[in-house]
Amino acid sequence: MFQVTKEMTIASVIREDPESAPVFMNYGMHCLYCPHASAESIGMAAGVHGIDADALVVDLNKYFAEKQ
């Protein structure tokens, strides 16, 4: 199973499964394909947007677990 961590980039998660985009969008992260999505970790991006990175990672991992 694919496991998401705060150290991963947004782009790496989207490449694994483009359908995971709504999970990010639910947290107000709409710039999934901007240059920063490839350079910043999920943790860094969450901090910039004032989002709880741990909650986002939990929800992303739930998403991937439910796909199996």
C-alpha positions in Angstrom: 0.0 0.0 0.0 1.2 3.5 -0.8 2.0 5.4 2.4 2.0 9.2 2.5 4.4 11.1 4.8 4.8 14.8 5.5 8.2 14.7 3.8 6.8 13.7 0.4 6.0 16.4 -2.2 2.4 17.0 -3.2 3.5 16.2 -6.8 4.7 12.7 -5.8 1.3 11.9 -4.2 -0.6 13.3 -7.2 1.6 11.3 -9.6 0.8 8.1 -7.6 -2.9 8.8 -7.9 -4.3 11.9 -9.6 -7.7 11.2 -8.0 -6.2 12.0 -4.6 -6.4 15.7 -5.5 -9.8 16.3 -3.8 -8.2 15.3 -0.5 -5.8 18.2 -0.8 -8.5 20.5 -2.1 -10.7 19.7 1.0 -7.9 21.3 3.0 -7.8 24.4 0.9 -4.7 23.3 -1.1 -5.8 24.1 -4.7 -2.4 24.8 -6.3 -1.6 21.1 -6.9 0.2 21.6 -10.1 2.1 24.8 -9.4 5.9 24.7 -9.3 5.9 24.6 -5.5 4.0 21.3 -5.5 7.0 19.7 -6.9 9.5 21.4 -4.6 7.8 21.7 -1.2 7.0 18.8 1.1 3.5 18.3 2.2 4.6 19.5 5.7 6.1 22.7 4.3 3.1 23.4 2.1 0.7 22.8 4.9 2.6 25.2 7.1 2.5 27.9 4.5 -1.3 27.5 4.1 -1.9 27.2 7.9 -3.1 23.6 7.5 -2.7 20.7 10.0 -0.2 18.6 8.1 -0.7 15.6 10.3 -4.5 15.6 9.7 -3.9 15.9 5.9 -1.5 13.0 5.9 -4.0 10.9 7.9 -6.7 11.7 5.4 -4.5 10.9 2.4 -3.5 7.6 3.9 -7.2 6.8 4.6 -7.9 7.6 0.9 -5.2 5.2 -0.3 -6.2 2.5 2.2 -9.8 2.6 1.0 -8.7 2.2 -2.6 -7.3 -1.2 -2.0 
